Amino acid sequence: MRFYSHPFMLANHWNPRWVARLFSVALIMIGIMGCKDKAPASDEQSNSLPKDFITFYHRFLSDSIYQIEHISFPLEGIPDNVANYPAFDDTFRWQAATWAMHRPFDLKANGFTSTFKQIGPIIIEEIQHESGQFGMLRRFSNNGEEWTLIYYAGLNPLKS
């Protein structure tokens, strides 16, 4: 009997890199499948956020052209599952040509929570899985006229 090599297998054992990639893709797909046009912030958080930010945020997640126009490219941040990038350093930047649109998704149905914190003209959104093991981060800034995404850390394991 002859066995063929499969990318998920390494010497008849699961290849950890492919398993990590498969897990990341599965987690992202769960998020995408749970997409609904819902506000990610609770009512309590919505009341404490500037009204112009809430309007911006909803449009940012629903209008792809508006989203691209309101991102400071090349955008600082961290790629999804950074452990798969052994050469990762502080020079990483998200590029407009490879940007995946951010859409609203039902956080609770997918086991995530979203919290917002305002520090001056910057609003930080932290999205964390209920297990406490995975999270994402977005930072938005207001230049006095409009809101812009200035930082995005993709889905990554959180350090304990």
Buried (B, 14 or more C-beta within 10 A) or exposed (E): EEEEEEEEEBEEEEBEEBEBBBEBEEBBEBBEEBEEEEBBBBEEBBEEBEEEBBEBBBEBBEEEEEBEEBBBEEBBBBBBBBEEEEEEEEEBEBEEEEBEEBBBBBBEEBBBBBEBEBEEEEBBBBBBBEEEEBBBBBBBBBEEEEBBBBBBBBBBBEEE
